[in-house]
Structure formats: structure tokens, C-alpha cells
Amino acid sequence: MAHYHLQDVQMDLPQRRFMKKTNVRENRTDKMGPRIAIIGAGFSGIGMAIRLKESGYTNFTVFERSDNVGGTWRDNTYPGCACDVASHLYSFSFEKKSDWTSVFSDASEIYQYLLSCVEKFKLENHLKLNTTVSEMRFDSSANEWAISTESGEIFHVDIIINGTGPLNKPNIPKIPGIENFSGKIFHSSKWDHEHQLDGRNVACIGTGASAIQFIPEIVNRVGSLKVFQRTPTWLVPRFNRHYSYLTKWIFKNVPVVRNLYRLFLYWRNEYYGIAIIGYPFFNNLLQKASKLYLRTKVKDPKLRKKLTPSYQIGCKRINISDDYYESLQRPNSDLVTEPILSISSTGVMTTDGKKHECDTIIFGTGFVTTKYLQPMKIYGSQGKELTEQWAGSAESYLGISVAGFPNYFLLLGPNTGLGHNSVVFMIEAQIEYVIKALRYLKKSKKSFIDVKLERQVTFCDSTQNKLGKFSWGSGCDSWYLSENGKNYSIWPGFTPSYWWKTRKFDVASYHVS
């Protein structure tokens, strides 16, 4: 699969005009349609670009800070990196893939899938790679946005669709003495493949979803492995398996079977969501099943006690693995639950006074998910900067529109993440909502739309009230929560309810001019 670099792309005439570093507006014509900027070339950005093109909008550019598309699936290359949603569901409904290798594909296969989407839908000419957007500012006098990049370029557009998503800022804890460590330190999302782990004394800090995937992959290579756990995670079996040649042939040649299988996966996950969302009977049932899995896999009662969560299942992300528990029982592996006090030049100190010698530290501590869009600066119609306006409270309407920011759309914005199903479903619902908004602007011959503040407030209040009733509000310390203790990450319900709210463009909720 070819990699698409900016220098390899031959821009068409309209696109060249769009990308001039001036205040030129000659490309703003009815024939070409609105000038649209998509920020980010991950699942959200690529999906948006495809649907824009299919809907007749061709005057758009995808700004990507890296040298290629793929987002999370390009950046994360740690051993064992894979998706915890079945591949046939974790893909676009308008670009189904029949030959997935296994039920849960690894990162490289998902990355190749995204590259193939770019190639099939001929998005190369719309990509502006190696371009980091630093500022977006709305000009009320001209009803347009000015986009500034770190290299000093300025682009004028009518519409901005921000698809950068929440999983791009590594969370590295501030541990005293970390700067004094003489060995190698890196985060799982920035895996150092040149650093050989064979025979090393490794400390893994964190037991999130990434750590649960890479720990089984490295435990047999390293000399010793110390796993530092702050809070145990609820774990369920993965039940991964490779698809046979016959199965893949049937999926390809009898697409109705593939479509029914995808539908089965979707509704199975929604059923699973009954427990996660917090219905007591099903929540307790899932919790008992997870404990049974733990008892089956871990015979040592002391280790099992360390691995048993004390919070309600679903409050934090539920992880899946077939081999994590086994990796913690290897002779060279040790689970440490005492809190970390500091890091010295040669190891990790815990509060019980022990020093855990190591020459490599790997952070499996996930991402900062609550600081949406940072470090980009986004200024709305009143000159307010978005993150300052939020002041720690990431609020929007439907996770798509923000009051005071006209013609600005978010994909995977606040409260549109999921804990039970494929987030690609949410992305597609948002994409279609944006398409409907653009069609409304065209049909009504209006210049911009801006969500009403009162509609946004009502939506956010309702969302937070619902979240407090379910598992996510049961009191655990989760990456779902912001510094003020509110959940701005998760959608509080089933995915059909979100589709229902976004199935039509809600004109009544917007100021139109």
C-alpha cells in the first residue's frame, strides 16, 4: 500500500488556489461550493472526506500534522496493539471489508484499511500532510475562518470540521525524580522499536488498555518485568480467532452474510451495553462473569485479590484479553500495587520503602482525553478562545456544534465516546449530520449556522444528569472524568438513541444567517 506524502500529490487547480498563503478568495464560488477544511486524517477525517466527495462537495482539504493518514492507528505501533471492537464493526458501513484477518484486527491491518480508503476514493489530492494547525479564528465581518499553521501559512475557509479526536495526547504522570532516570523511558504510543528489550529489567507503569495488550507480548523477552498497578481493571476474555479462507470467501461473495454478521456484532454489543450502562441485574451478572474469569485464570489468592476491582463494573473502561492474567504469573513477572513515591536514576521507589531496580520504564498510562483540541487555539465569533470558554467543561450540542463558533463542527466531540460499541458508528452519525447541515446551507442560500446557547445548555444538562445515574457516575476515578469530576467523554446511553437525535439537521436549534 502506497504512502501518500504531500510532495507526491499533484494538486488540481481549485485545490492549488485554496492552499495559497494569502487572503485570496477567488475560489469562493457557487460552482465550487463552500471551502471546507477537515482537521485530522484519522477515521473521522477520512470518513468525512469520503462522504463529502460522495455528496458532491469537492472543494475541501484535509490538514494532517503527520506525514501520512491513519491517526491513532498510524501512531500506535507497540507490540500487540489491536482494536477491542470486532473489525467488521470497526470500519465504515460504506466501505465494508470482507477479508479481515481475525475477529479483532491488529493496528497495522486497520492502518492499511484506512490507506486503502484514501486510495479507493482518490483523496490524495485533498491531503495537506506535514501541516500542524495552530490557530483557527472566525472573521464575523467576512463570515469565514482563517486557519494558521505552525509554518506560518494562512488559509481562508467557510467551514471547519475538526476530526482530531481525543486519543492523541499521551498521558505521562508527573512523578518526582523522573528526570534523573539513567535508563530508557517512553510511552506506549511512542514505542521505541530501536530499544531492544531482550534481557532488560523493565518497569511498566500503568495497566490500561494499551498495557494489557503489550505486557503479554514482551514478558517472555525481558529479563524481569515489574507491573505497577494503581487500580485493577475489570477484564473479560477476548475470544479472538483468525477467519478461515472459506469464511472470508463467503463474506466476499455472499455480501448478505457479511452484512448480517456485522448487524449481529452491532446488536450483541448493544446488548452488552445493557450491563455497562448500569441496569443492576445485568451489571451484576457481567461482574460475576468477570470474577469467574479471574478465578479461572489466577489460582493464587493473593494475586487474585490484587487484581479484583472494588468499583462497579463499567465505571472505568472494561478491557478484554486472553493472555494478560497469564503474563502476570510468569516467573519473571511481578505485580506491584504499592503507590509509586519517586523515580531514581536506577529504579522506581514505592511508598513501602522498596526500590524496584530497572533499566527501562514504559508508560502504559493512556491518553489525556479531557483536554479536547489542545494545543490548538480556536477563536469564535465573539473573539473567545474555545478552551478558555470551556474552562474545563467541554460542552457542545450533540458533541458536534459549539455556541459562538459558527460553521464549526466537531467529530467525536464531548460526550460521544463509547464504552460498549464501535465508535465508528458515532463518527458516521456525526458525518451525516454535518452533510445535512451543509445541504441546508446550500438550499437556504445562507452563509453560516451557529447553535443556540440555550439548546446547548439544555443538551449538556440532560447528558450529565443521565451519566450520573449509570455506572460511569458510581464513584471511581476514571479517565472519563475531567478535573472538575464531570464526564465529558462518554455518551450516556445506547447508540440508536444518538442516531435518532442526529438523523435530521435540527434547524430550530441554530441561529441561521
DONU-551020 format. One line per field, with one value per residue (C-alpha): x, y, z. Coordinates in pm, 1 decimal. Layout:
N
X <- c(X,...)
Y <- c(Y,...)
Z <- c(Z,...)
//
This chain:
513
X <- c(0.0,141.6,203.5,69.0,306.1,235.0,527.5,389.1,46.4,-42.4,-296.1,-576.0,-632.3,-909.8,-706.5,-394.2,-593.3,-728.8,-383.1,-234.0,-75.8,-272.1,-611.7,-719.4,-1086.4,-1115.1,-1207.4,-1520.4,-1774.7,-2113.1,-1984.0,-1712.2,-1920.5,-1803.8,-1439.3,-1413.6,-1124.2,-1104.9,-858.1,-705.1,-675.9,-778.9,-1106.8,-1309.1,-1126.2,-1106.8,-1472.5,-1576.3,-1370.6,-1523.6,-1879.9,-1816.5,-1688.3,-1978.4,-2220.6,-2076.8,-1855.0,-1511.4,-1360.1,-1212.2,-868.7,-766.0,-497.7,-280.1,16.3,192.1,343.7,59.3,-302.1,-420.8,-429.7,-427.2,-367.5,-65.4,90.9,42.7,285.2,352.2,365.3,17.4,-159.2,-508.8,-868.0,-1105.6,-1403.3,-1458.1,-1308.9,-1625.2,-1788.1,-1487.7,-1495.2,-1708.3,-2054.9,-1998.6,-1667.1,-1701.0,-1400.1,-1451.3,-1103.2,-1021.4,-757.4,-917.9,-1214.2,-1007.5,-751.5,-417.5,-320.6,-127.7,-426.0,-655.9,-394.3,-377.9,-756.4,-750.4,-479.7,-690.2,-986.7,-772.9,-661.8,-1004.0,-1185.4,-898.8,-844.3,-474.7,-530.2,-718.7,-445.2,-214.0,29.2,305.4,86.9,12.4,-280.1,-201.1,-492.6,-840.8,-1012.3,-1361.0,-1395.2,-1750.1,-1722.2,-1648.5,-1827.0,-1520.0,-1247.6,-875.4,-658.3,-297.7,-31.9,291.4,485.5,316.3,67.6,-281.6,-587.9,-935.9,-1231.3,-1605.8,-1645.4,-1422.3,-1475.4,-1242.6,-1174.9,-862.5,-1029.7,-930.0,-663.8,-356.2,-201.4,-0.3,-65.8,268.3,231.2,439.3,648.3,920.9,1270.4,1168.6,1421.1,1702.0,1639.0,1950.8,1781.2,1527.2,1179.4,899.1,520.7,342.1,203.5,560.6,714.5,1090.8,1149.3,1523.6,1547.6,1592.3,1401.8,1561.7,1707.4,1616.8,1478.3,1157.7,910.2,564.5,373.7,0.7,-240.6,-472.8,-589.1,-251.4,-51.0,-282.8,-200.8,176.5,263.6,187.6,395.9,712.2,704.7,883.2,1155.6,1257.7,1478.0,1230.8,903.6,758.1,399.0,289.3,-85.9,-273.6,-623.6,-718.2,-929.6,-1233.5,-1130.8,-1329.7,-1199.6,-1130.2,-1208.6,-1008.6,-966.8,-849.1,-1104.6,-1068.5,-1025.1,-1378.6,-1526.6,-1354.4,-1467.5,-1827.7,-1804.8,-1675.1,-1901.5,-2218.5,-2226.1,-2561.0,-2386.7,-2121.0,-2387.1,-2587.2,-2271.5,-2196.1,-2552.8,-2515.9,-2196.6,-2365.6,-2669.3,-2459.5,-2256.5,-2573.5,-2695.1,-2358.8,-2417.8,-2722.0,-2479.7,-2228.0,-2486.2,-2591.9,-2901.6,-2842.5,-2930.5,-2721.8,-2442.7,-2413.8,-2425.4,-2136.6,-1942.1,-1984.2,-1873.3,-1558.5,-1478.9,-1530.1,-1285.7,-1034.4,-1075.0,-1032.4,-712.4,-546.6,-518.9,-302.9,-547.9,-304.7,-254.5,-625.0,-707.1,-471.7,-648.3,-1003.8,-1157.3,-1357.6,-1563.0,-1871.3,-1801.5,-1842.2,-1734.8,-1393.4,-1324.5,-1368.3,-1070.8,-1051.0,-764.2,-698.8,-344.5,-296.1,-353.6,-112.3,160.5,143.0,207.4,530.7,837.2,999.8,685.3,573.9,261.3,329.8,29.7,203.3,184.5,488.3,677.9,951.2,1192.2,1566.4,1846.6,1819.7,1464.1,1121.8,1061.2,729.0,569.9,656.8,1025.0,1117.5,1332.4,1247.6,1559.2,1510.2,1682.7,1369.6,1043.0,738.3,430.6,104.1,-99.4,-321.3,-410.9,-525.6,-881.9,-1046.5,-840.1,-1014.8,-841.2,-540.6,-290.3,-483.7,-629.1,-981.0,-1144.1,-1516.8,-1741.7,-1703.0,-1325.9,-1340.5,-1092.3,-1270.0,-1072.4,-1085.5,-1460.7,-1497.6,-1277.0,-1251.0,-1610.5,-1608.3,-1965.6,-2128.9,-2455.8,-2467.5,-2089.5,-2088.1,-2160.8,-2042.3,-2231.2,-2038.4,-1840.5,-2029.7,-1978.3,-1752.7,-1819.9,-1664.2,-1635.7,-1604.9,-1657.2,-1756.4,-1976.0,-1974.5,-1727.0,-1847.7,-1775.2,-1967.6,-1979.4,-1794.3,-1717.0,-1717.5,-2097.6,-2092.2,-1849.5,-2075.1,-2382.5,-2194.7,-2066.5,-2419.0,-2540.8,-2272.3,-2364.2,-2728.1,-2620.8,-2420.9,-2716.1,-2938.6,-2697.4,-2691.1,-3066.9,-3148.3,-2867.0,-2743.3,-2382.7,-2347.5,-2516.5,-2441.1,-2602.3,-2815.6,-2659.9,-2980.7,-3011.1,-2653.1,-2703.9,-3021.6,-2848.4,-2543.9,-2751.3,-2956.5,-2640.7,-2477.0,-2794.9,-2812.4,-2443.7,-2487.7,-2747.2,-2535.0,-2212.6,-1988.9,-2119.6,-2075.8,-1770.9,-1449.3,-1150.5,-1163.7,-1003.1,-1359.9,-1369.5,-1231.9,-1061.1,-1398.5,-1524.5,-1767.0,-1776.7,-1725.9,-1615.1,-1897.7,-2238.0,-2492.6,-2696.7,-2731.9,-2612.5,-2957.4,-3060.9,-2771.2,-2858.8,-3216.1,-3103.9,-2875.8,-3087.7,-3206.1,-3036.4,-3202.7,-3255.4,-3456.4,-3151.8,-2937.8,-2903.9,-2901.0,-2774.6)
Y <- c(0.0,332.5,608.0,946.7,1231.7,1591.0,1611.0,1316.8,1472.3,1662.4,1921.4,2013.4,2379.5,2451.7,2291.7,2490.6,2811.0,2700.2,2649.1,2987.4,3169.9,3488.0,3638.3,3528.2,3439.9,3368.5,3006.1,3104.3,3049.1,2881.8,2638.0,2507.2,2507.6,2612.4,2598.8,2322.3,2234.7,1897.3,1884.2,1541.4,1236.5,954.6,763.8,1083.1,1291.9,1020.6,925.8,1290.1,1339.3,1034.5,1138.2,1498.7,1376.8,1134.9,1418.9,1648.1,1866.5,1871.1,2198.2,2058.7,1996.8,1756.5,1904.3,1642.2,1713.9,1386.0,1260.7,1019.1,943.3,698.9,889.9,658.2,353.2,512.6,635.9,334.5,60.1,-104.5,-486.9,-636.7,-314.5,-404.0,-288.9,-413.6,-385.2,-651.7,-543.0,-598.7,-338.5,-112.6,0.6,222.1,99.7,244.7,63.1,-285.7,-515.5,-887.6,-1022.9,-912.7,-1149.8,-1203.4,-1102.3,-831.3,-693.3,-550.9,-188.5,-246.7,-406.2,-120.8,126.2,-46.6,-34.4,345.2,376.4,168.2,401.7,700.7,521.7,388.1,718.9,918.3,1151.2,1208.0,1546.7,1667.7,1589.8,1851.4,1647.5,1761.7,2056.9,2137.2,2371.3,2609.9,2855.3,2895.5,3233.5,3330.1,3664.1,3788.8,4063.2,3816.0,3510.8,3296.3,3118.4,3188.9,2883.8,2939.8,2668.7,2634.0,2706.5,3045.7,2960.2,3108.8,2959.9,3109.4,2870.3,2876.7,2555.7,2379.0,2016.2,1915.2,1542.5,1531.6,1316.9,1264.2,989.4,1182.1,1327.4,1071.9,1083.5,1079.1,1111.9,1373.1,1150.4,1310.6,1228.9,1104.5,1339.3,1162.8,816.9,697.8,430.1,444.5,593.4,600.1,593.3,304.4,541.2,641.0,296.3,294.0,-0.3,63.3,-4.9,-381.2,-527.2,-871.5,-943.3,-595.7,-520.5,-341.8,-141.7,-91.7,191.7,168.1,-113.9,47.0,-94.8,-47.1,-206.1,-505.1,-559.7,-511.7,-678.2,-1032.0,-955.6,-854.4,-1065.3,-1359.6,-1134.7,-929.0,-1037.7,-912.4,-721.5,-509.2,-402.7,-105.1,-105.8,183.0,43.5,-304.5,-327.2,-535.8,-786.5,-1016.7,-1274.1,-1160.3,-1483.0,-1374.4,-1608.7,-1599.7,-1615.7,-1915.1,-1883.1,-2017.3,-1758.9,-1473.6,-1614.7,-1622.3,-1265.9,-1150.2,-1344.8,-1353.4,-998.3,-1050.9,-1289.7,-1030.1,-763.5,-988.0,-1071.1,-700.7,-645.1,-931.5,-778.3,-441.3,-565.7,-801.6,-501.7,-305.2,-594.1,-589.5,-218.5,-300.2,-411.5,-131.4,143.1,19.4,-190.7,-360.4,-719.2,-730.1,-525.3,-776.9,-1063.5,-919.7,-851.0,-1212.8,-1336.4,-1123.2,-1251.1,-1608.3,-1547.4,-1412.1,-1714.0,-1947.7,-1782.1,-1685.9,-1955.4,-1757.6,-1588.8,-1303.7,-1214.0,-1257.4,-1012.8,-755.7,-796.1,-770.0,-424.3,-267.3,-38.7,-111.5,-272.3,-24.1,276.8,253.9,108.7,-268.7,-437.1,-759.4,-1006.9,-1378.4,-1373.0,-1078.4,-1277.1,-1548.0,-1289.0,-1167.1,-1522.3,-1574.4,-1640.1,-1314.0,-1102.3,-917.7,-708.7,-411.1,-239.2,-8.3,355.2,498.6,751.4,859.4,752.5,738.3,701.1,322.6,234.7,305.4,376.3,280.9,407.7,88.1,184.7,-66.3,20.1,-167.1,-174.2,-135.0,-5.4,61.3,232.7,203.6,412.3,235.6,521.9,600.2,944.3,1280.0,1259.0,1553.5,1837.6,1849.3,2016.1,2146.9,2294.3,2444.0,2789.6,2834.9,3178.6,3215.0,3497.1,3693.1,3656.1,3396.6,3110.0,2774.7,2601.0,2915.5,2937.9,2577.5,2636.2,2264.2,2195.9,2064.8,2140.6,2118.3,2036.6,1669.8,1665.1,1841.6,2216.1,2478.5,2802.7,3107.2,2909.4,2935.7,2681.5,2484.9,2114.7,1854.2,1482.8,1271.0,1581.5,1584.2,1300.0,1099.2,827.8,475.8,208.3,-74.7,-45.4,78.7,449.0,440.8,423.6,756.3,907.8,815.2,960.6,1287.3,1289.7,1253.4,1530.9,1764.5,1670.3,1756.6,2090.6,2173.4,2080.3,2309.8,2600.0,2538.7,2502.9,2805.4,3013.4,3109.7,3181.5,3030.8,2847.2,2877.2,2659.2,2843.9,2860.8,2764.2,2446.5,2357.3,2411.6,2201.2,1917.6,1923.3,1932.8,1638.0,1445.0,1497.7,1402.6,1073.1,997.2,1032.8,754.4,492.4,303.3,591.9,800.2,532.5,697.2,556.0,757.8,727.8,885.4,956.2,1233.7,1586.3,1775.4,1902.7,1546.1,1555.4,1306.0,1476.4,1160.2,903.6,901.2,820.2,558.2,326.8,418.7,408.5,698.0,905.8,815.3,923.1,1265.2,1320.6,1166.1,1513.2,1850.6,2034.6,2376.6,2506.0,2471.3,2706.5,3073.9,3099.1,3394.6)
Z <- c(0.0,-101.5,145.8,48.4,102.8,9.3,-225.5,-419.8,-463.9,-777.6,-666.0,-902.6,-992.7,-740.7,-462.9,-550.7,-523.3,-185.8,-47.1,-132.7,159.3,112.0,174.1,-171.2,-206.4,-577.2,-504.8,-320.1,-593.7,-614.1,-874.2,-646.7,-331.7,13.9,107.3,365.9,594.2,768.1,1058.2,1109.8,883.9,1114.1,1099.4,1143.8,885.7,620.8,667.3,642.4,327.1,159.7,235.1,127.4,-205.2,-248.9,-169.8,-435.4,-216.2,-374.0,-251.6,68.2,214.6,489.0,715.8,882.6,1110.4,1032.7,706.9,643.6,726.8,992.9,1322.6,1623.3,1404.2,1240.4,1564.5,1792.2,1693.8,2029.7,2037.9,2046.9,1951.7,1836.0,1847.0,2116.4,1880.2,1615.6,1282.3,1077.6,1300.8,1348.4,985.7,764.1,673.3,326.6,281.7,421.9,414.8,362.9,428.2,781.4,915.2,1254.3,1468.0,1637.6,1394.7,1491.5,1437.8,1116.8,942.5,1047.4,927.2,589.5,571.9,611.9,346.8,109.3,170.5,71.5,-242.8,-344.4,-301.6,-453.8,-162.3,-234.4,-397.0,-94.2,159.2,306.0,512.7,747.9,838.4,1201.7,1258.5,1542.4,1530.7,1384.9,1401.8,1282.0,1098.8,1161.9,901.1,622.9,770.0,718.7,912.7,898.6,965.0,1070.6,1070.1,1265.1,945.9,910.3,634.9,642.4,473.2,442.6,452.7,502.7,700.5,954.0,1051.8,1334.9,1348.0,1562.7,1828.9,2192.5,2165.6,2057.7,2374.6,2576.6,2948.9,3129.6,3507.6,3688.3,3912.9,4127.9,4005.8,3662.7,3502.3,3692.7,3548.5,3366.0,3158.8,2876.6,2921.3,2664.2,2637.1,2466.9,2199.1,2109.8,2121.8,2079.4,1846.1,1838.9,2210.4,2245.1,2539.2,2537.9,2881.1,3013.3,3357.0,3264.0,3469.2,3321.9,3486.8,3428.8,3349.1,3098.7,2768.3,2595.8,2877.9,2886.4,2519.8,2518.3,2851.8,2722.6,2413.6,2599.2,2915.3,2753.4,2610.3,2910.3,3197.9,3456.9,3442.2,3722.2,3652.0,3863.0,3908.8,4067.6,4019.6,3894.7,3583.0,3506.6,3243.7,3017.2,2766.1,2413.7,2230.1,1927.8,1632.8,1272.7,994.5,767.4,392.5,347.2,582.5,403.4,68.9,187.4,319.6,-17.3,-248.8,-39.3,100.0,267.3,507.6,585.8,639.5,870.1,1065.0,1104.5,1224.0,1471.7,1613.0,1649.0,1839.9,2052.3,2168.0,2237.9,2449.9,2627.2,2684.9,2898.6,3167.8,3119.7,3119.8,3459.4,3471.7,3811.5,3723.3,3406.5,3565.0,3848.8,3600.7,3399.1,3717.1,3831.6,3489.1,3508.2,3858.0,3739.2,3454.9,3706.5,3937.6,3643.3,3525.7,3857.4,4125.4,4369.8,4612.5,4694.6,4329.0,4260.2,4540.4,4385.7,4051.6,4184.9,4137.7,4421.9,4198.8,3990.7,3656.0,3374.1,3582.0,3415.8,3075.3,3063.2,2899.7,2701.7,2691.2,2658.4,2796.4,3036.4,3354.0,3237.4,3172.6,3534.6,3656.9,3465.9,3687.1,3575.6,3629.2,3941.5,4003.1,4230.9,4388.2,4637.3,4518.1,4341.0,4552.9,4313.6,4041.5,4098.4,3846.7,3859.6,3952.7,4094.1,4462.8,4621.6,4942.0,5132.6,5107.2,4836.6,4536.8,4218.8,4003.2,3629.2,3318.6,3111.9,3203.5,2977.3,3047.5,2970.2,3112.0,2815.0,2688.8,2816.5,2686.9,2859.2,2709.3,2376.0,2081.2,2275.2,2198.2,1904.1,1964.6,1828.1,1839.6,1778.6,1661.0,1987.1,1996.8,2275.2,2268.7,2287.5,2563.5,2776.0,2718.6,2827.0,3134.4,3198.1,3095.2,2737.9,2633.3,2293.2,2123.8,2020.7,2050.5,1712.3,1746.3,1995.7,2059.3,1938.3,1681.4,1350.4,1072.4,1304.0,1355.8,1581.6,1513.8,1828.5,2034.1,2402.6,2527.6,2205.8,2307.2,2383.0,2636.7,2473.1,2093.0,1786.7,1792.8,1411.7,1438.2,1623.5,1373.3,1082.6,1256.2,1304.9,948.6,813.2,1041.9,905.0,548.1,622.3,771.6,457.7,238.5,443.3,394.7,22.6,-10.9,204.6,49.5,394.4,493.0,837.7,1124.8,1495.3,1761.7,2016.5,2362.0,2538.1,2326.8,2405.3,2779.8,2782.4,2595.8,2825.6,3143.8,3024.3,2933.1,3272.0,3456.9,3268.6,3324.0,3698.5,3701.7,3527.9,3600.7,3495.4,3783.7,4050.7,4206.5,4057.8,3937.4,3559.8,3255.1,3151.0,3410.7,3383.8,3664.7,3786.4,3820.3,3527.4,3244.8,2909.2,2729.5,2720.4,2551.5,2825.8,2652.8,2359.2,2012.9,1845.1,2072.0,1938.4,1580.8,1647.0,1772.2,1472.2,1196.2,1087.0,1092.5,1379.4,1220.7,1517.4,1743.7,1534.5,1453.3,1074.3,873.9)
//
